[in-house]
Amino acid sequence: MSRCRREHTPSRPTWRCRACGIAWPCSPAKLRLLAAYREARPALLIHLATLYVEAEAERPAPDGADRYQRFVGWARRRGER
């Protein structure tokens, strides 16, 4: 019997990981995103910023700065502003 593997994708509108239940993007999701966008860091940042805007529209966070860091800030290279 094979086990159904759940992808580490966001569950809306909570924006928690479907697989592990923690705030998305979880560590496995971050690793998958970094691998998928290895040669296109600007595209990764645009993708994450788009998801951030969608999350804010669906469920505004009391502290948007924390959510911005959660969605986009982690993907920036050191020294980028």
mmCIF file of the N, C-alpha and C atoms, coordinates in Angstrom:
data_MODEL
# 
_entry.id   MODEL 
# 
loop_
_atom_site.group_PDB 
_atom_site.id 
_atom_site.type_symbol 
_atom_site.label_atom_id 
_atom_site.label_alt_id 
_atom_site.label_comp_id 
_atom_site.label_asym_id 
_atom_site.label_entity_id 
_atom_site.label_seq_id 
_atom_site.pdbx_PDB_ins_code 
_atom_site.Cartn_x 
_atom_site.Cartn_y 
_atom_site.Cartn_z 
_atom_site.occupancy 
_atom_site.B_iso_or_equiv 
_atom_site.pdbx_formal_charge 
_atom_site.auth_seq_id 
_atom_site.auth_comp_id 
_atom_site.auth_asym_id 
_atom_site.auth_atom_id 
_atom_site.pdbx_PDB_model_num 
ATOM 1   N N  . MET A 1 1  ? 0.847  -1.182 0.000   1.00 0.00 ? 1  MET A N  1 
ATOM 2   C CA . MET A 1 1  ? 0.000  0.000  0.000   1.00 0.00 ? 1  MET A CA 1 
ATOM 3   C C  . MET A 1 1  ? 0.885  1.234  0.000   1.00 0.00 ? 1  MET A C  1 
ATOM 4   N N  . SER A 1 2  ? 0.668  2.126  -0.943  1.00 0.00 ? 2  SER A N  1 
ATOM 5   C CA . SER A 1 2  ? 1.502  3.329  -1.014  1.00 0.00 ? 2  SER A CA 1 
ATOM 6   C C  . SER A 1 2  ? 0.875  4.456  -0.207  1.00 0.00 ? 2  SER A C  1 
ATOM 7   N N  . ARG A 1 3  ? 1.727  5.239  0.349   1.00 0.00 ? 3  ARG A N  1 
ATOM 8   C CA . ARG A 1 3  ? 1.299  6.393  1.135   1.00 0.00 ? 3  ARG A CA 1 
ATOM 9   C C  . ARG A 1 3  ? 1.130  7.595  0.232   1.00 0.00 ? 3  ARG A C  1 
ATOM 10  N N  . CYS A 1 4  ? 0.109  8.354  0.460   1.00 0.00 ? 4  CYS A N  1 
ATOM 11  C CA . CYS A 1 4  ? -0.114 9.582  -0.302  1.00 0.00 ? 4  CYS A CA 1 
ATOM 12  C C  . CYS A 1 4  ? 0.756  10.681 0.293   1.00 0.00 ? 4  CYS A C  1 
ATOM 13  N N  . ARG A 1 5  ? 1.679  11.179 -0.510  1.00 0.00 ? 5  ARG A N  1 
ATOM 14  C CA . ARG A 1 5  ? 2.536  12.282 -0.045  1.00 0.00 ? 5  ARG A CA 1 
ATOM 15  C C  . ARG A 1 5  ? 1.878  13.598 -0.344  1.00 0.00 ? 5  ARG A C  1 
ATOM 16  N N  . ARG A 1 6  ? 1.771  14.424 0.649   1.00 0.00 ? 6  ARG A N  1 
ATOM 17  C CA . ARG A 1 6  ? 1.192  15.753 0.459   1.00 0.00 ? 6  ARG A CA 1 
ATOM 18  C C  . ARG A 1 6  ? 2.303  16.727 0.135   1.00 0.00 ? 6  ARG A C  1 
ATOM 19  N N  . GLU A 1 7  ? 2.014  17.595 -0.783  1.00 0.00 ? 7  GLU A N  1 
ATOM 20  C CA . GLU A 1 7  ? 2.975  18.629 -1.164  1.00 0.00 ? 7  GLU A CA 1 
ATOM 21  C C  . GLU A 1 7  ? 2.989  19.722 -0.101  1.00 0.00 ? 7  GLU A C  1 
ATOM 22  N N  . HIS A 1 8  ? 4.104  20.379 0.024   1.00 0.00 ? 8  HIS A N  1 
ATOM 23  C CA . HIS A 1 8  ? 4.251  21.497 0.957   1.00 0.00 ? 8  HIS A CA 1 
ATOM 24  C C  . HIS A 1 8  ? 3.787  22.771 0.251   1.00 0.00 ? 8  HIS A C  1 
ATOM 25  N N  . THR A 1 9  ? 2.470  22.865 0.093   1.00 0.00 ? 9  THR A N  1 
ATOM 26  C CA . THR A 1 9  ? 1.842  23.993 -0.567  1.00 0.00 ? 9  THR A CA 1 
ATOM 27  C C  . THR A 1 9  ? 0.928  24.703 0.429   1.00 0.00 ? 9  THR A C  1 
ATOM 28  N N  . PRO A 1 10 ? 0.613  25.974 0.172   1.00 0.00 ? 10 PRO A N  1 
ATOM 29  C CA . PRO A 1 10 ? -0.222 26.708 1.121   1.00 0.00 ? 10 PRO A CA 1 
ATOM 30  C C  . PRO A 1 10 ? -1.689 26.305 1.037   1.00 0.00 ? 10 PRO A C  1 
ATOM 31  N N  . SER A 1 11 ? -2.319 26.267 2.180   1.00 0.00 ? 11 SER A N  1 
ATOM 32  C CA . SER A 1 11 ? -3.756 26.054 2.279   1.00 0.00 ? 11 SER A CA 1 
ATOM 33  C C  . SER A 1 11 ? -4.382 27.426 2.524   1.00 0.00 ? 11 SER A C  1 
ATOM 34  N N  . ARG A 1 12 ? -5.245 27.820 1.633   1.00 0.00 ? 12 ARG A N  1 
ATOM 35  C CA . ARG A 1 12 ? -5.862 29.135 1.759   1.00 0.00 ? 12 ARG A CA 1 
ATOM 36  C C  . ARG A 1 12 ? -7.206 29.028 2.455   1.00 0.00 ? 12 ARG A C  1 
ATOM 37  N N  . PRO A 1 13 ? -7.616 29.965 3.231   1.00 0.00 ? 13 PRO A N  1 
ATOM 38  C CA . PRO A 1 13 ? -7.040 31.281 3.450   1.00 0.00 ? 13 PRO A CA 1 
ATOM 39  C C  . PRO A 1 13 ? -6.098 31.343 4.648   1.00 0.00 ? 13 PRO A C  1 
ATOM 40  N N  . THR A 1 14 ? -5.791 30.199 5.269   1.00 0.00 ? 14 THR A N  1 
ATOM 41  C CA . THR A 1 14 ? -4.947 30.233 6.471   1.00 0.00 ? 14 THR A CA 1 
ATOM 42  C C  . THR A 1 14 ? -3.478 30.431 6.161   1.00 0.00 ? 14 THR A C  1 
ATOM 43  N N  . TRP A 1 15 ? -3.052 30.062 4.941   1.00 0.00 ? 15 TRP A N  1 
ATOM 44  C CA . TRP A 1 15 ? -1.657 30.155 4.518   1.00 0.00 ? 15 TRP A CA 1 
ATOM 45  C C  . TRP A 1 15 ? -0.750 29.332 5.432   1.00 0.00 ? 15 TRP A C  1 
ATOM 46  N N  . ARG A 1 16 ? -1.253 28.136 5.762   1.00 0.00 ? 16 ARG A N  1 
ATOM 47  C CA . ARG A 1 16 ? -0.462 27.149 6.494   1.00 0.00 ? 16 ARG A CA 1 
ATOM 48  C C  . ARG A 1 16 ? -0.154 26.031 5.511   1.00 0.00 ? 16 ARG A C  1 
ATOM 49  N N  . CYS A 1 17 ? 0.920  25.308 5.750   1.00 0.00 ? 17 CYS A N  1 
ATOM 50  C CA . CYS A 1 17 ? 1.350  24.235 4.857   1.00 0.00 ? 17 CYS A CA 1 
ATOM 51  C C  . CYS A 1 17 ? 0.366  23.065 4.916   1.00 0.00 ? 17 CYS A C  1 
ATOM 52  N N  . ARG A 1 18 ? -0.024 22.572 3.745   1.00 0.00 ? 18 ARG A N  1 
ATOM 53  C CA . ARG A 1 18 ? -0.942 21.435 3.671   1.00 0.00 ? 18 ARG A CA 1 
ATOM 54  C C  . ARG A 1 18 ? -0.305 20.153 4.217   1.00 0.00 ? 18 ARG A C  1 
ATOM 55  N N  . ALA A 1 19 ? 1.004  20.024 4.113   1.00 0.00 ? 19 ALA A N  1 
ATOM 56  C CA . ALA A 1 19 ? 1.679  18.796 4.525   1.00 0.00 ? 19 ALA A CA 1 
ATOM 57  C C  . ALA A 1 19 ? 2.031  18.783 6.009   1.00 0.00 ? 19 ALA A C  1 
ATOM 58  N N  . CYS A 1 20 ? 2.583  19.873 6.509   1.00 0.00 ? 20 CYS A N  1 
ATOM 59  C CA . CYS A 1 20 ? 3.075  19.859 7.888   1.00 0.00 ? 20 CYS A CA 1 
ATOM 60  C C  . CYS A 1 20 ? 2.323  20.792 8.828   1.00 0.00 ? 20 CYS A C  1 
ATOM 61  N N  . GLY A 1 21 ? 1.456  21.653 8.302   1.00 0.00 ? 21 GLY A N  1 
ATOM 62  C CA . GLY A 1 21 ? 0.597  22.479 9.125   1.00 0.00 ? 21 GLY A CA 1 
ATOM 63  C C  . GLY A 1 21 ? 1.206  23.737 9.714   1.00 0.00 ? 21 GLY A C  1 
ATOM 64  N N  . ILE A 1 22 ? 2.483  23.993 9.435   1.00 0.00 ? 22 ILE A N  1 
ATOM 65  C CA . ILE A 1 22 ? 3.084  25.216 9.977   1.00 0.00 ? 22 ILE A CA 1 
ATOM 66  C C  . ILE A 1 22 ? 2.904  26.361 8.981   1.00 0.00 ? 22 ILE A C  1 
ATOM 67  N N  . ALA A 1 23 ? 3.250  27.559 9.413   1.00 0.00 ? 23 ALA A N  1 
ATOM 68  C CA . ALA A 1 23 ? 3.109  28.735 8.554   1.00 0.00 ? 23 ALA A CA 1 
ATOM 69  C C  . ALA A 1 23 ? 3.886  28.516 7.249   1.00 0.00 ? 23 ALA A C  1 
ATOM 70  N N  . TRP A 1 24 ? 3.197  28.769 6.133   1.00 0.00 ? 24 TRP A N  1 
ATOM 71  C CA . TRP A 1 24 ? 3.821  28.605 4.818   1.00 0.00 ? 24 TRP A CA 1 
ATOM 72  C C  . TRP A 1 24 ? 4.500  29.903 4.416   1.00 0.00 ? 24 TRP A C  1 
ATOM 73  N N  . PRO A 1 25 ? 5.678  29.863 3.796   1.00 0.00 ? 25 PRO A N  1 
ATOM 74  C CA . PRO A 1 25 ? 6.388  28.682 3.342   1.00 0.00 ? 25 PRO A CA 1 
ATOM 75  C C  . PRO A 1 25 ? 7.199  28.041 4.469   1.00 0.00 ? 25 PRO A C  1 
ATOM 76  N N  . CYS A 1 26 ? 6.998  26.753 4.624   1.00 0.00 ? 26 CYS A N  1 
ATOM 77  C CA . CYS A 1 26 ? 7.756  25.974 5.600   1.00 0.00 ? 26 CYS A CA 1 
ATOM 78  C C  . CYS A 1 26 ? 9.141  25.684 5.014   1.00 0.00 ? 26 CYS A C  1 
ATOM 79  N N  . SER A 1 27 ? 10.009 25.090 5.784   1.00 0.00 ? 27 SER A N  1 
ATOM 80  C CA . SER A 1 27 ? 11.369 24.814 5.302   1.00 0.00 ? 27 SER A CA 1 
ATOM 81  C C  . SER A 1 27 ? 11.395 23.956 4.043   1.00 0.00 ? 27 SER A C  1 
ATOM 82  N N  . PRO A 1 28 ? 10.607 22.854 3.967   1.00 0.00 ? 28 PRO A N  1 
ATOM 83  C CA . PRO A 1 28 ? 10.616 22.078 2.720   1.00 0.00 ? 28 PRO A CA 1 
ATOM 84  C C  . PRO A 1 28 ? 10.126 22.886 1.523   1.00 0.00 ? 28 PRO A C  1 
ATOM 85  N N  . ALA A 1 29 ? 9.140  23.749 1.729   1.00 0.00 ? 29 ALA A N  1 
ATOM 86  C CA . ALA A 1 29 ? 8.640  24.581 0.628   1.00 0.00 ? 29 ALA A CA 1 
ATOM 87  C C  . ALA A 1 29 ? 9.718  25.562 0.173   1.00 0.00 ? 29 ALA A C  1 
ATOM 88  N N  . LYS A 1 30 ? 10.439 26.139 1.126   1.00 0.00 ? 30 LYS A N  1 
ATOM 89  C CA . LYS A 1 30 ? 11.518 27.074 0.776   1.00 0.00 ? 30 LYS A CA 1 
ATOM 90  C C  . LYS A 1 30 ? 12.594 26.375 -0.046  1.00 0.00 ? 30 LYS A C  1 
ATOM 91  N N  . LEU A 1 31 ? 12.968 25.184 0.372   1.00 0.00 ? 31 LEU A N  1 
ATOM 92  C CA . LEU A 1 31 ? 13.990 24.439 -0.374  1.00 0.00 ? 31 LEU A CA 1 
ATOM 93  C C  . LEU A 1 31 ? 13.515 24.125 -1.785  1.00 0.00 ? 31 LEU A C  1 
ATOM 94  N N  . ARG A 1 32 ? 12.245 23.714 -1.923  1.00 0.00 ? 32 ARG A N  1 
ATOM 95  C CA . ARG A 1 32 ? 11.688 23.408 -3.236  1.00 0.00 ? 32 ARG A CA 1 
ATOM 96  C C  . ARG A 1 32 ? 11.656 24.662 -4.108  1.00 0.00 ? 32 ARG A C  1 
ATOM 97  N N  . LEU A 1 33 ? 11.252 25.787 -3.529  1.00 0.00 ? 33 LEU A N  1 
ATOM 98  C CA . LEU A 1 33 ? 11.204 27.034 -4.288  1.00 0.00 ? 33 LEU A CA 1 
ATOM 99  C C  . LEU A 1 33 ? 12.602 27.485 -4.721  1.00 0.00 ? 33 LEU A C  1 
ATOM 100 N N  . LEU A 1 34 ? 13.564 27.394 -3.811  1.00 0.00 ? 34 LEU A N  1 
ATOM 101 C CA . LEU A 1 34 ? 14.937 27.779 -4.174  1.00 0.00 ? 34 LEU A CA 1 
ATOM 102 C C  . LEU A 1 34 ? 15.471 26.913 -5.308  1.00 0.00 ? 34 LEU A C  1 
ATOM 103 N N  . ALA A 1 35 ? 15.157 25.629 -5.277  1.00 0.00 ? 35 ALA A N  1 
ATOM 104 C CA . ALA A 1 35 ? 15.610 24.733 -6.349  1.00 0.00 ? 35 ALA A CA 1 
ATOM 105 C C  . ALA A 1 35 ? 14.907 25.053 -7.660  1.00 0.00 ? 35 ALA A C  1 
ATOM 106 N N  . ALA A 1 36 ? 13.614 25.305 -7.585  1.00 0.00 ? 36 ALA A N  1 
ATOM 107 C CA . ALA A 1 36 ? 12.843 25.573 -8.803  1.00 0.00 ? 36 ALA A CA 1 
ATOM 108 C C  . ALA A 1 36 ? 13.267 26.885 -9.471  1.00 0.00 ? 36 ALA A C  1 
ATOM 109 N N  . TYR A 1 37 ? 13.667 27.852 -8.668  1.00 0.00 ? 37 TYR A N  1 
ATOM 110 C CA . TYR A 1 37 ? 14.040 29.168 -9.191  1.00 0.00 ? 37 TYR A CA 1 
ATOM 111 C C  . TYR A 1 37 ? 15.544 29.411 -9.082  1.00 0.00 ? 37 TYR A C  1 
ATOM 112 N N  . ARG A 1 38 ? 16.319 28.355 -9.093  1.00 0.00 ? 38 ARG A N  1 
ATOM 113 C CA . ARG A 1 38 ? 17.776 28.438 -8.914  1.00 0.00 ? 38 ARG A CA 1 
ATOM 114 C C  . ARG A 1 38 ? 18.424 29.468 -9.829  1.00 0.00 ? 38 ARG A C  1 
ATOM 115 N N  . GLU A 1 39 ? 18.012 29.487 -11.067 1.00 0.00 ? 39 GLU A N  1 
ATOM 116 C CA . GLU A 1 39 ? 18.615 30.384 -12.052 1.00 0.00 ? 39 GLU A CA 1 
ATOM 117 C C  . GLU A 1 39 ? 17.811 31.670 -12.257 1.00 0.00 ? 39 GLU A C  1 
ATOM 118 N N  . ALA A 1 40 ? 16.810 31.901 -11.428 1.00 0.00 ? 40 ALA A N  1 
ATOM 119 C CA . ALA A 1 40 ? 15.929 33.055 -11.659 1.00 0.00 ? 40 ALA A CA 1 
ATOM 120 C C  . ALA A 1 40 ? 15.475 33.662 -10.336 1.00 0.00 ? 40 ALA A C  1 
ATOM 121 N N  . ARG A 1 41 ? 16.410 34.146 -9.550  1.00 0.00 ? 41 ARG A N  1 
ATOM 122 C CA . ARG A 1 41 ? 16.066 34.721 -8.237  1.00 0.00 ? 41 ARG A CA 1 
ATOM 123 C C  . ARG A 1 41 ? 15.059 35.867 -8.357  1.00 0.00 ? 41 ARG A C  1 
ATOM 124 N N  . PRO A 1 42 ? 15.187 36.785 -9.339  1.00 0.00 ? 42 PRO A N  1 
ATOM 125 C CA . PRO A 1 42 ? 14.173 37.841 -9.451  1.00 0.00 ? 42 PRO A CA 1 
ATOM 126 C C  . PRO A 1 42 ? 12.763 37.272 -9.667  1.00 0.00 ? 42 PRO A C  1 
ATOM 127 N N  . ALA A 1 43 ? 12.640 36.218 -10.443 1.00 0.00 ? 43 ALA A N  1 
ATOM 128 C CA . ALA A 1 43 ? 11.330 35.598 -10.671 1.00 0.00 ? 43 ALA A CA 1 
ATOM 129 C C  . ALA A 1 43 ? 10.790 34.987 -9.378  1.00 0.00 ? 43 ALA A C  1 
ATOM 130 N N  . LEU A 1 44 ? 11.661 34.402 -8.564  1.00 0.00 ? 44 LEU A N  1 
ATOM 131 C CA . LEU A 1 44 ? 11.242 33.860 -7.267  1.00 0.00 ? 44 LEU A CA 1 
ATOM 132 C C  . LEU A 1 44 ? 10.692 34.977 -6.392  1.00 0.00 ? 44 LEU A C  1 
ATOM 133 N N  . LEU A 1 45 ? 11.400 36.095 -6.332  1.00 0.00 ? 45 LEU A N  1 
ATOM 134 C CA . LEU A 1 45 ? 10.949 37.212 -5.508  1.00 0.00 ? 45 LEU A CA 1 
ATOM 135 C C  . LEU A 1 45 ? 9.613  37.772 -5.994  1.00 0.00 ? 45 LEU A C  1 
ATOM 136 N N  . ILE A 1 46 ? 9.419  37.836 -7.298  1.00 0.00 ? 46 ILE A N  1 
ATOM 137 C CA . ILE A 1 46 ? 8.143  38.296 -7.845  1.00 0.00 ? 46 ILE A CA 1 
ATOM 138 C C  . ILE A 1 46 ? 7.029  37.314 -7.484  1.00 0.00 ? 46 ILE A C  1 
ATOM 139 N N  . HIS A 1 47 ? 7.298  36.032 -7.620  1.00 0.00 ? 47 HIS A N  1 
ATOM 140 C CA . HIS A 1 47 ? 6.318  35.000 -7.270  1.00 0.00 ? 47 HIS A CA 1 
ATOM 141 C C  . HIS A 1 47 ? 5.923  35.110 -5.799  1.00 0.00 ? 47 HIS A C  1 
ATOM 142 N N  . LEU A 1 48 ? 6.912  35.214 -4.930  1.00 0.00 ? 48 LEU A N  1 
ATOM 143 C CA . LEU A 1 48 ? 6.641  35.299 -3.493  1.00 0.00 ? 48 LEU A CA 1 
ATOM 144 C C  . LEU A 1 48 ? 5.923  36.593 -3.134  1.00 0.00 ? 48 LEU A C  1 
ATOM 145 N N  . ALA A 1 49 ? 6.295  37.701 -3.764  1.00 0.00 ? 49 ALA A N  1 
ATOM 146 C CA . ALA A 1 49 ? 5.628  38.970 -3.507  1.00 0.00 ? 49 ALA A CA 1 
ATOM 147 C C  . ALA A 1 49 ? 4.166  38.916 -3.943  1.00 0.00 ? 49 ALA A C  1 
ATOM 148 N N  . THR A 1 50 ? 3.891  38.243 -5.039  1.00 0.00 ? 50 THR A N  1 
ATOM 149 C CA . THR A 1 50 ? 2.521  38.074 -5.506  1.00 0.00 ? 50 THR A CA 1 
ATOM 150 C C  . THR A 1 50 ? 1.708  37.278 -4.495  1.00 0.00 ? 50 THR A C  1 
ATOM 151 N N  . LEU A 1 51 ? 2.289  36.200 -3.967  1.00 0.00 ? 51 LEU A N  1 
ATOM 152 C CA . LEU A 1 51 ? 1.592  35.403 -2.955  1.00 0.00 ? 51 LEU A CA 1 
ATOM 153 C C  . LEU A 1 51 ? 1.386  36.205 -1.674  1.00 0.00 ? 51 LEU A C  1 
ATOM 154 N N  . TYR A 1 52 ? 2.356  37.026 -1.323  1.00 0.00 ? 52 TYR A N  1 
ATOM 155 C CA . TYR A 1 52 ? 2.229  37.892 -0.144  1.00 0.00 ? 52 TYR A CA 1 
ATOM 156 C C  . TYR A 1 52 ? 1.037  38.831 -0.298  1.00 0.00 ? 52 TYR A C  1 
ATOM 157 N N  . VAL A 1 53 ? 0.914  39.459 -1.465  1.00 0.00 ? 53 VAL A N  1 
ATOM 158 C CA . VAL A 1 53 ? -0.196 40.378 -1.727  1.00 0.00 ? 53 VAL A CA 1 
ATOM 159 C C  . VAL A 1 53 ? -1.527 39.630 -1.666  1.00 0.00 ? 53 VAL A C  1 
ATOM 160 N N  . GLU A 1 54 ? -1.575 38.424 -2.216  1.00 0.00 ? 54 GLU A N  1 
ATOM 161 C CA . GLU A 1 54 ? -2.798 37.617 -2.168  1.00 0.00 ? 54 GLU A CA 1 
ATOM 162 C C  . GLU A 1 54 ? -3.157 37.267 -0.721  1.00 0.00 ? 54 GLU A C  1 
ATOM 163 N N  . ALA A 1 55 ? -2.158 36.912 0.072   1.00 0.00 ? 55 ALA A N  1 
ATOM 164 C CA . ALA A 1 55 ? -2.404 36.569 1.477   1.00 0.00 ? 55 ALA A CA 1 
ATOM 165 C C  . ALA A 1 55 ? -2.934 37.772 2.236   1.00 0.00 ? 55 ALA A C  1 
ATOM 166 N N  . GLU A 1 56 ? -2.376 38.933 1.984   1.00 0.00 ? 56 GLU A N  1 
ATOM 167 C CA . GLU A 1 56 ? -2.837 40.155 2.657   1.00 0.00 ? 56 GLU A CA 1 
ATOM 168 C C  . GLU A 1 56 ? -4.261 40.497 2.243   1.00 0.00 ? 56 GLU A C  1 
ATOM 169 N N  . ALA A 1 57 ? -4.601 40.265 0.986   1.00 0.00 ? 57 ALA A N  1 
ATOM 170 C CA . ALA A 1 57 ? -5.951 40.559 0.505   1.00 0.00 ? 57 ALA A CA 1 
ATOM 171 C C  . ALA A 1 57 ? -6.972 39.592 1.110   1.00 0.00 ? 57 ALA A C  1 
ATOM 172 N N  . GLU A 1 58 ? -6.584 38.326 1.249   1.00 0.00 ? 58 GLU A N  1 
ATOM 173 C CA . GLU A 1 58 ? -7.491 37.315 1.784   1.00 0.00 ? 58 GLU A CA 1 
ATOM 174 C C  . GLU A 1 58 ? -7.669 37.424 3.288   1.00 0.00 ? 58 GLU A C  1 
ATOM 175 N N  . ARG A 1 59 ? -6.587 37.690 3.966   1.00 0.00 ? 59 ARG A N  1 
ATOM 176 C CA . ARG A 1 59 ? -6.619 37.734 5.426   1.00 0.00 ? 59 ARG A CA 1 
ATOM 177 C C  . ARG A 1 59 ? -5.539 38.686 5.908   1.00 0.00 ? 59 ARG A C  1 
ATOM 178 N N  . PRO A 1 60 ? -5.873 39.980 6.029   1.00 0.00 ? 60 PRO A N  1 
ATOM 179 C CA . PRO A 1 60 ? -4.859 40.953 6.458   1.00 0.00 ? 60 PRO A CA 1 
ATOM 180 C C  . PRO A 1 60 ? -4.238 40.574 7.800   1.00 0.00 ? 60 PRO A C  1 
ATOM 181 N N  . ALA A 1 61 ? -2.936 40.662 7.854   1.00 0.00 ? 61 ALA A N  1 
ATOM 182 C CA . ALA A 1 61 ? -2.201 40.341 9.080   1.00 0.00 ? 61 ALA A CA 1 
ATOM 183 C C  . ALA A 1 61 ? -2.103 41.582 9.950   1.00 0.00 ? 61 ALA A C  1 
ATOM 184 N N  . PRO A 1 62 ? -2.218 41.412 11.268  1.00 0.00 ? 62 PRO A N  1 
ATOM 185 C CA . PRO A 1 62 ? -2.070 42.567 12.152  1.00 0.00 ? 62 PRO A CA 1 
ATOM 186 C C  . PRO A 1 62 ? -0.707 43.240 11.998  1.00 0.00 ? 62 PRO A C  1 
ATOM 187 N N  . ASP A 1 63 ? 0.307  42.431 11.736  1.00 0.00 ? 63 ASP A N  1 
ATOM 188 C CA . ASP A 1 63 ? 1.653  42.971 11.537  1.00 0.00 ? 63 ASP A CA 1 
ATOM 189 C C  . ASP A 1 63 ? 2.161  42.509 10.177  1.00 0.00 ? 63 ASP A C  1 
ATOM 190 N N  . GLY A 1 64 ? 1.894  43.319 9.151   1.00 0.00 ? 64 GLY A N  1 
ATOM 191 C CA . GLY A 1 64 ? 2.276  42.963 7.788   1.00 0.00 ? 64 GLY A CA 1 
ATOM 192 C C  . GLY A 1 64 ? 3.762  42.774 7.592   1.00 0.00 ? 64 GLY A C  1 
ATOM 193 N N  . ALA A 1 65 ? 4.587  43.441 8.409   1.00 0.00 ? 65 ALA A N  1 
ATOM 194 C CA . ALA A 1 65 ? 6.041  43.316 8.264   1.00 0.00 ? 65 ALA A CA 1 
ATOM 195 C C  . ALA A 1 65 ? 6.491  41.885 8.547   1.00 0.00 ? 65 ALA A C  1 
ATOM 196 N N  . ASP A 1 66 ? 5.908  41.264 9.556   1.00 0.00 ? 66 ASP A N  1 
ATOM 197 C CA . ASP A 1 66 ? 6.256  39.873 9.855   1.00 0.00 ? 66 ASP A CA 1 
ATOM 198 C C  . ASP A 1 66 ? 5.862  38.959 8.707   1.00 0.00 ? 66 ASP A C  1 
ATOM 199 N N  . ARG A 1 67 ? 4.692  39.201 8.143   1.00 0.00 ? 67 ARG A N  1 
ATOM 200 C CA . ARG A 1 67 ? 4.246  38.359 7.024   1.00 0.00 ? 67 ARG A CA 1 
ATOM 201 C C  . ARG A 1 67 ? 5.123  38.603 5.800   1.00 0.00 ? 67 ARG A C  1 
ATOM 202 N N  . TYR A 1 68 ? 5.525  39.845 5.573   1.00 0.00 ? 68 TYR A N  1 
ATOM 203 C CA . TYR A 1 68 ? 6.413  40.124 4.443   1.00 0.00 ? 68 TYR A CA 1 
ATOM 204 C C  . TYR A 1 68 ? 7.716  39.338 4.599   1.00 0.00 ? 68 TYR A C  1 
ATOM 205 N N  . GLN A 1 69 ? 8.280  39.350 5.791   1.00 0.00 ? 69 GLN A N  1 
ATOM 206 C CA . GLN A 1 69 ? 9.514  38.593 6.043   1.00 0.00 ? 69 GLN A CA 1 
ATOM 207 C C  . GLN A 1 69 ? 9.275  37.107 5.807   1.00 0.00 ? 69 GLN A C  1 
ATOM 208 N N  . ARG A 1 70 ? 8.142  36.620 6.260   1.00 0.00 ? 70 ARG A N  1 
ATOM 209 C CA . ARG A 1 70 ? 7.794  35.206 6.111   1.00 0.00 ? 70 ARG A CA 1 
ATOM 210 C C  . ARG A 1 70 ? 7.670  34.815 4.645   1.00 0.00 ? 70 ARG A C  1 
ATOM 211 N N  . PHE A 1 71 ? 7.050  35.669 3.833   1.00 0.00 ? 71 PHE A N  1 
ATOM 212 C CA . PHE A 1 71 ? 6.819  35.325 2.435   1.00 0.00 ? 71 PHE A CA 1 
ATOM 213 C C  . PHE A 1 71 ? 7.987  35.681 1.524   1.00 0.00 ? 71 PHE A C  1 
ATOM 214 N N  . VAL A 1 72 ? 8.571  36.850 1.710   1.00 0.00 ? 72 VAL A N  1 
ATOM 215 C CA . VAL A 1 72 ? 9.544  37.356 0.735   1.00 0.00 ? 72 VAL A CA 1 
ATOM 216 C C  . VAL A 1 72 ? 10.944 37.521 1.314   1.00 0.00 ? 72 VAL A C  1 
ATOM 217 N N  . GLY A 1 73 ? 11.048 38.044 2.505   1.00 0.00 ? 73 GLY A N  1 
ATOM 218 C CA . GLY A 1 73 ? 12.337 38.410 3.076   1.00 0.00 ? 73 GLY A CA 1 
ATOM 219 C C  . GLY A 1 73 ? 13.348 37.289 3.137   1.00 0.00 ? 73 GLY A C  1 
ATOM 220 N N  . TRP A 1 74 ? 12.890 36.069 3.409   1.00 0.00 ? 74 TRP A N  1 
ATOM 221 C CA . TRP A 1 74 ? 13.809 34.936 3.537   1.00 0.00 ? 74 TRP A CA 1 
ATOM 222 C C  . TRP A 1 74 ? 14.528 34.634 2.224   1.00 0.00 ? 74 TRP A C  1 
ATOM 223 N N  . ALA A 1 75 ? 13.924 34.981 1.095   1.00 0.00 ? 75 ALA A N  1 
ATOM 224 C CA . ALA A 1 75 ? 14.477 34.609 -0.214  1.00 0.00 ? 75 ALA A CA 1 
ATOM 225 C C  . ALA A 1 75 ? 15.498 35.602 -0.747  1.00 0.00 ? 75 ALA A C  1 
ATOM 226 N N  . ARG A 1 76 ? 15.640 36.716 -0.079  1.00 0.00 ? 76 ARG A N  1 
ATOM 227 C CA . ARG A 1 76 ? 16.610 37.717 -0.537  1.00 0.00 ? 76 ARG A CA 1 
ATOM 228 C C  . ARG A 1 76 ? 18.013 37.277 -0.152  1.00 0.00 ? 76 ARG A C  1 
ATOM 229 N N  . ARG A 1 77 ? 18.925 37.574 -1.011  1.00 0.00 ? 77 ARG A N  1 
ATOM 230 C CA . ARG A 1 77 ? 20.331 37.261 -0.709  1.00 0.00 ? 77 ARG A CA 1 
ATOM 231 C C  . ARG A 1 77 ? 20.852 38.257 0.317   1.00 0.00 ? 77 ARG A C  1 
ATOM 232 N N  . ARG A 1 78 ? 21.821 37.844 1.064   1.00 0.00 ? 78 ARG A N  1 
ATOM 233 C CA . ARG A 1 78 ? 22.408 38.770 2.033   1.00 0.00 ? 78 ARG A CA 1 
ATOM 234 C C  . ARG A 1 78 ? 22.962 39.972 1.298   1.00 0.00 ? 78 ARG A C  1 
ATOM 235 N N  . GLY A 1 79 ? 22.731 41.132 1.890   1.00 0.00 ? 79 GLY A N  1 
ATOM 236 C CA . GLY A 1 79 ? 23.212 42.364 1.282   1.00 0.00 ? 79 GLY A CA 1 
ATOM 237 C C  . GLY A 1 79 ? 22.200 43.021 0.355   1.00 0.00 ? 79 GLY A C  1 
ATOM 238 N N  . GLU A 1 80 ? 21.131 42.290 -0.040  1.00 0.00 ? 80 GLU A N  1 
ATOM 239 C CA . GLU A 1 80 ? 20.088 42.886 -0.878  1.00 0.00 ? 80 GLU A CA 1 
ATOM 240 C C  . GLU A 1 80 ? 19.150 43.687 -0.003  1.00 0.00 ? 80 GLU A C  1 
ATOM 241 N N  . ARG A 1 81 ? 18.638 44.744 -0.560  1.00 0.00 ? 81 ARG A N  1 
ATOM 242 C CA . ARG A 1 81 ? 17.643 45.556 0.177   1.00 0.00 ? 81 ARG A CA 1 
ATOM 243 C C  . ARG A 1 81 ? 16.385 45.645 -0.604  1.00 0.00 ? 81 ARG A C  1 
# 
